[in-house]
């Protein structure tokens, strides 16, 4: 468990309430944010079809998460930046982190984020 994950556990209730029950746990919130950041970085690296639009979508989700947290008195930019830092730390050490959520669950969380 990273220091970011430990710090998020301390704010678990406030973070989960900010998202109106979308995320069943702080681990799911962390995993979703981490995967959003990882996907954006991978698209940026690969520069596949429509990579710029995909990266804009990632930025939109990052800002939305930051804004929702900030509206609830939490340091949204710092929280998302810390999760991004965890991802990039893993990236430079060639760690391919996995999480206990399926692709379908991840997509469902993304769709729900769009609606709030």
MARBA-3410 file (N, C-alpha, C, O; in Angstrom, 1 decimal):
116
0.9,-1.2,0.0,0.0,0.0,0.0,0.9,1.2,0.0,1.8,1.4,0.8 ~ 0.6,2.1,-0.9,1.4,3.4,-1.0,1.0,4.4,0.0,-0.1,4.3,0.6 ~ 1.9,5.4,0.3,1.5,6.4,1.2,0.2,7.1,0.8,-0.6,7.6,1.7 ~ 0.0,7.3,-0.5,-1.2,7.9,-1.0,-2.4,7.1,-0.6,-3.4,7.6,-0.1 ~ -2.3,5.8,-0.7,-3.5,4.9,-0.4,-3.7,5.0,1.1,-4.9,5.0,1.5
-2.7,5.0,1.9,-2.9,5.2,3.4,-3.6,6.5,3.7,-4.5,6.5,4.5 ~ -3.1,7.6,3.1,-3.7,8.9,3.3,-5.2,8.9,2.9,-6.0,9.5,3.5 ~ -5.5,8.3,1.8,-6.9,8.2,1.3,-7.8,7.5,2.3,-8.9,7.8,2.4 ~ -7.2,6.4,2.9,-8.0,5.7,3.9,-8.5,6.6,5.0,-9.6,6.4,5.5 ~ -7.7,7.5,5.4,-8.0,8.5,6.4,-9.2,9.4,6.0,-9.9,9.9,6.9
-9.3,9.6,4.7,-10.4,10.5,4.2,-11.5,9.7,3.5,-12.3,10.3,2.8 ~ -11.5,8.4,3.7,-12.4,7.5,3.0,-13.9,8.0,3.0,-14.5,8.1,1.9 ~ -14.4,8.2,4.1,-15.8,8.6,4.2,-16.1,9.8,3.4,-17.1,9.9,2.7 ~ -15.3,10.9,3.6,-15.6,12.1,2.9,-15.4,12.0,1.4,-16.2,12.5,0.6 ~ -14.4,11.2,0.9,-14.2,11.0,-0.5,-15.4,10.2,-1.1,-15.9,10.6,-2.1
-15.8,9.1,-0.5,-16.9,8.3,-1.0,-18.2,9.1,-1.0,-19.0,8.9,-2.0 ~ -18.4,9.9,0.0,-19.7,10.7,0.0,-19.6,11.7,-1.1,-20.7,12.1,-1.6 ~ -18.5,12.2,-1.4,-18.4,13.2,-2.5,-18.9,12.7,-3.8,-19.4,13.4,-4.7 ~ -18.8,11.4,-4.0,-19.2,10.8,-5.3,-20.5,10.1,-5.2,-20.8,9.2,-6.0 ~ -21.3,10.4,-4.2,-22.7,9.9,-4.1,-22.8,8.4,-4.3,-23.8,7.9,-5.0
-21.9,7.7,-3.7,-22.1,6.2,-3.7,-21.6,5.5,-5.0,-21.9,4.3,-5.1 ~ -21.0,6.2,-5.9,-20.5,5.5,-7.1,-19.5,4.5,-6.8,-19.6,3.3,-7.3 ~ -18.6,4.8,-5.9,-17.5,3.9,-5.5,-17.8,3.1,-4.3,-18.1,3.8,-3.2 ~ -17.8,1.8,-4.3,-18.1,1.0,-3.1,-17.0,1.1,-2.0,-17.3,0.8,-0.8 ~ -15.8,1.5,-2.4,-14.7,1.5,-1.4,-13.6,2.5,-1.9,-13.6,2.9,-3.1
-12.8,2.9,-1.0,-11.7,3.8,-1.4,-10.7,3.2,-2.3,-10.1,3.8,-3.1 ~ -10.6,1.8,-2.2,-9.7,1.1,-3.1,-10.2,1.2,-4.5,-9.4,1.3,-5.5 ~ -11.5,1.1,-4.7,-12.1,1.3,-6.0,-12.0,2.7,-6.6,-11.7,2.8,-7.8 ~ -12.1,3.7,-5.7,-11.9,5.1,-6.2,-10.4,5.2,-6.6,-10.2,5.8,-7.7 ~ -9.5,4.7,-5.8,-8.1,4.8,-6.2,-7.8,4.1,-7.5,-7.1,4.7,-8.4
-8.3,2.9,-7.6,-8.0,2.1,-8.8,-8.6,2.8,-10.1,-7.9,2.9,-11.1 ~ -9.8,3.4,-10.0,-10.4,4.1,-11.1,-9.6,5.3,-11.5,-9.3,5.5,-12.7 ~ -9.1,6.1,-10.5,-8.3,7.2,-10.8,-7.0,6.8,-11.4,-6.5,7.4,-12.4 ~ -6.4,5.8,-10.9,-5.1,5.3,-11.3,-5.2,4.8,-12.8,-4.3,5.1,-13.6 ~ -6.3,4.1,-13.1,-6.5,3.6,-14.4,-6.8,4.7,-15.4,-6.3,4.6,-16.6
-7.5,5.7,-15.0,-7.7,6.8,-15.9,-6.4,7.5,-16.3,-6.1,7.8,-17.4 ~ -5.5,7.7,-15.3,-4.2,8.3,-15.5,-3.3,7.4,-16.4,-2.7,7.8,-17.3 ~ -3.3,6.1,-16.1,-2.5,5.1,-16.8,-3.0,5.1,-18.3,-2.1,5.1,-19.2 ~ -4.3,5.0,-18.5,-4.8,5.0,-19.9,-4.4,6.2,-20.7,-3.9,6.1,-21.8 ~ -4.5,7.4,-20.0,-4.1,8.6,-20.7,-2.6,8.6,-21.1,-2.2,9.0,-22.2
-1.8,8.1,-20.2,-0.3,8.1,-20.4,0.0,7.1,-21.6,0.8,7.4,-22.4 ~ -0.7,6.0,-21.6,-0.4,5.0,-22.6,-0.9,5.5,-24.0,-0.2,5.3,-25.0 ~ -2.0,6.2,-24.0,-2.5,6.8,-25.3,-1.5,7.8,-25.8,-1.2,8.0,-27.0 ~ -1.0,8.6,-24.8,0.0,9.7,-25.2,1.2,9.0,-25.8,1.8,9.6,-26.7 ~ 1.7,7.9,-25.2,2.9,7.3,-25.6,2.7,6.6,-27.0,3.6,6.7,-27.9
1.6,5.9,-27.2,1.3,5.1,-28.4,0.9,6.0,-29.6,1.2,5.7,-30.7 ~ 0.3,7.1,-29.3,-0.2,8.0,-30.4,-1.0,7.2,-31.4,-0.8,7.4,-32.6 ~ -1.9,6.4,-31.0,-2.8,5.6,-31.9,-3.9,6.5,-32.4,-3.9,7.7,-32.1 ~ -4.8,5.9,-33.2,-5.9,6.7,-33.7,-6.6,7.5,-32.6,-6.9,6.9,-31.6 ~ -6.9,8.7,-32.9,-7.7,9.6,-32.0,-7.0,9.8,-30.6,-7.8,10.0,-29.7
-5.7,9.6,-30.5,-5.1,9.7,-29.2,-5.3,11.1,-28.6,-5.4,11.1,-27.3 ~ -5.3,12.1,-29.3,-5.5,13.4,-28.8,-6.9,13.6,-28.1,-7.0,14.2,-27.0 ~ -7.9,13.1,-28.8,-9.2,13.2,-28.2,-9.3,12.3,-27.0,-10.0,12.7,-26.0 ~ -8.7,11.2,-27.0,-8.7,10.3,-25.8,-8.0,11.0,-24.6,-8.5,10.9,-23.5 ~ -6.9,11.6,-24.9,-6.2,12.3,-23.9,-7.0,13.5,-23.3,-7.0,13.8,-22.1
-7.8,14.2,-24.2,-8.6,15.2,-23.7,-9.7,14.7,-22.8,-10.1,15.3,-21.8 ~ -10.2,13.5,-23.2,-11.2,12.8,-22.3,-10.7,12.5,-21.0,-11.3,12.7,-19.9 ~ -9.4,12.0,-20.9,-8.8,11.7,-19.7,-8.6,13.0,-18.8,-8.9,13.0,-17.6 ~ -8.2,14.1,-19.5,-8.1,15.3,-18.8,-9.4,15.8,-18.2,-9.5,16.3,-17.1 ~ -10.5,15.6,-19.0,-11.8,16.0,-18.5,-12.2,15.2,-17.3,-12.7,15.8,-16.3
-12.0,13.9,-17.3,-12.3,13.1,-16.1,-11.4,13.5,-14.9,-11.9,13.6,-13.8 ~ -10.1,13.7,-15.1,-9.3,14.2,-14.0,-9.8,15.4,-13.4,-9.9,15.5,-12.2 ~ -10.1,16.4,-14.2,-10.6,17.7,-13.7,-12.0,17.5,-13.0,-12.2,18.2,-12.0 ~ -12.8,16.7,-13.5,-14.1,16.4,-12.9,-13.9,15.8,-11.5,-14.6,16.3,-10.6 ~ -13.0,14.9,-11.4,-12.8,14.3,-10.1,-12.2,15.3,-9.1,-12.6,15.4,-8.0
-11.2,16.1,-9.6,-10.6,17.2,-8.8,-11.7,18.1,-8.3,-11.8,18.5,-7.1 ~ -12.6,18.5,-9.2,-13.6,19.5,-8.9,-14.6,19.0,-7.9,-15.0,19.7,-7.0 ~ -15.0,17.7,-8.1,-16.0,17.1,-7.2,-15.4,17.1,-5.8,-16.1,17.4,-4.8 ~ -14.1,16.7,-5.7,-13.5,16.6,-4.4,-13.4,18.0,-3.8,-13.7,18.2,-2.6 ~ -13.0,19.0,-4.6,-12.8,20.4,-4.1,-14.1,20.9,-3.6,-14.2,21.7,-2.6
-15.2,20.6,-4.3,-16.5,21.1,-3.9,-17.0,20.6,-2.6,-17.8,21.1,-1.9 ~ -16.3,19.5,-2.2,-16.7,18.9,-0.9,-15.6,19.1,0.2,-15.5,18.4,1.1 ~ -14.8,20.2,-0.1,-13.8,20.6,0.9,-12.5,19.7,1.0,-11.8,19.8,2.0 ~ -12.3,19.0,0.0,-11.1,18.1,-0.1,-10.1,18.7,-1.1,-10.5,19.4,-2.0 ~ -8.8,18.4,-0.9,-7.8,18.9,-1.9,-7.8,18.1,-3.1,-6.9,17.2,-3.3
-8.7,18.3,-4.0,-8.9,17.5,-5.2,-7.7,17.4,-6.1,-7.3,16.3,-6.5 ~ -7.1,18.5,-6.4,-5.9,18.5,-7.2,-4.8,17.7,-6.6,-4.1,17.0,-7.3 ~ -4.6,17.9,-5.3,-3.5,17.1,-4.6,-3.8,15.6,-4.6,-2.9,14.8,-4.8 ~ -5.0,15.2,-4.4,-5.4,13.8,-4.3,-5.1,13.2,-5.7,-4.5,12.1,-5.8 ~ -5.6,13.8,-6.7,-5.4,13.2,-8.1,-3.9,13.3,-8.5,-3.4,12.3,-9.1
-3.2,14.3,-8.1,-1.7,14.4,-8.4,-1.0,13.3,-7.6,0.0,12.7,-8.2 ~ -1.4,13.0,-6.4,-0.7,11.9,-5.7,-0.9,10.6,-6.3,0.0,9.7,-6.3 ~ -2.2,10.3,-6.8,-2.4,9.1,-7.5,-1.6,9.0,-8.8,-1.1,8.0,-9.1 ~ -1.6,10.1,-9.5,-0.8,10.2,-10.7,0.7,9.9,-10.4,1.4,9.2,-11.2 ~ 1.2,10.4,-9.3,2.6,10.2,-8.9,2.8,8.7,-8.6,3.9,8.2,-9.0
1.8,8.1,-8.0,2.0,6.6,-7.8,2.1,5.9,-9.1,2.9,5.0,-9.2 ~ 1.2,6.3,-10.1,1.3,5.6,-11.4,2.7,5.8,-12.0,3.3,4.8,-12.5 ~ 3.1,7.0,-12.0,4.4,7.3,-12.7,5.6,6.7,-12.0,6.6,6.3,-12.6 ~ 5.5,6.6,-10.7,6.5,5.8,-9.9,6.5,4.4,-10.3,7.6,3.8,-10.5 ~ 5.4,3.8,-10.5,5.3,2.4,-10.9,5.8,2.3,-12.4,6.5,1.4,-12.7
5.5,3.2,-13.2,5.9,3.2,-14.6,7.4,3.2,-14.7,8.0,2.4,-15.5 ~ 8.1,4.1,-14.0,9.6,4.2,-14.2,10.3,3.0,-13.6,11.4,2.7,-13.9 ~ 9.5,2.2,-12.7,10.1,1.0,-12.1,9.6,-0.3,-12.8,9.7,-1.4,-12.3 ~ 8.9,-0.1,-13.9,8.4,-1.2,-14.8,7.4,-2.1,-14.0,7.4,-3.3,-14.1 ~ 6.6,-1.5,-13.1,5.6,-2.2,-12.3,4.3,-2.1,-13.1,3.8,-1.0,-13.3
3.7,-3.2,-13.4,2.4,-3.2,-14.1,1.4,-3.6,-13.0,1.1,-4.8,-12.8 ~ 0.9,-2.6,-12.4,0.0,-2.8,-11.3,-1.4,-3.3,-11.7,-1.9,-2.8,-12.7 ~ -2.0,-4.2,-11.0,-3.3,-4.7,-11.3,-4.2,-4.4,-10.1,-3.8,-4.2,-9.0 ~ -5.5,-4.3,-10.4,-6.5,-4.0,-9.4,-7.6,-5.0,-9.4,-7.8,-5.7,-10.4 ~ -8.4,-5.1,-8.3,-9.4,-6.0,-8.2,-10.8,-5.5,-8.8,-11.8,-5.6,-8.1
-10.7,-4.9,-9.9,-12.0,-4.5,-10.6,-11.9,-4.9,-12.1,-10.8,-4.9,-12.7 ~ -13.0,-5.3,-12.6,-13.0,-5.8,-14.0,-13.1,-4.6,-15.0,-13.4,-3.5,-14.5 ~ -12.8,-4.8,-16.2,-13.0,-3.7,-17.2,-14.4,-3.2,-17.2,-14.7,-2.0,-17.4 ~ -15.4,-4.1,-17.1,-16.8,-3.7,-17.1,-17.1,-2.8,-15.9,-17.8,-1.8,-16.0 ~ -16.6,-3.2,-14.7,-16.8,-2.3,-13.6,-16.1,-1.0,-13.8,-16.7,0.1,-13.4
-14.9,-0.9,-14.3,-14.2,0.3,-14.5,-15.0,1.2,-15.5,-15.2,2.4,-15.2 ~ -15.5,0.6,-16.6,-16.3,1.4,-17.5,-17.6,1.9,-16.8,-18.0,3.0,-17.1 ~ -18.2,1.1,-16.0,-19.4,1.5,-15.3,-19.1,2.7,-14.4,-19.9,3.6,-14.3 ~ -18.0,2.7,-13.7,-17.6,3.8,-12.8,-17.4,5.1,-13.6,-17.8,6.2,-13.3 ~ -16.8,4.9,-14.8,-16.6,6.1,-15.7,-17.9,6.6,-16.2,-18.1,7.8,-16.2
-18.8,5.8,-16.6,-20.1,6.2,-17.0,-20.9,7.0,-15.9,-21.5,8.0,-16.2 ~ -20.8,6.4,-14.7,-21.5,7.1,-13.6,-20.8,8.5,-13.3,-21.5,9.4,-12.9 ~ -19.5,8.6,-13.4,-18.8,9.9,-13.2,-19.3,10.9,-14.2,-19.4,12.1,-13.9 ~ -19.6,10.5,-15.4,-20.1,11.4,-16.4,-21.4,12.0,-16.0,-21.7,13.2,-16.4 ~ -22.2,11.3,-15.2,-23.6,11.7,-14.9,-23.7,12.7,-13.7,-24.7,13.3,-13.5
-22.6,12.8,-12.9,-22.7,13.7,-11.8,-22.0,15.0,-12.0,-22.0,15.8,-11.1
END
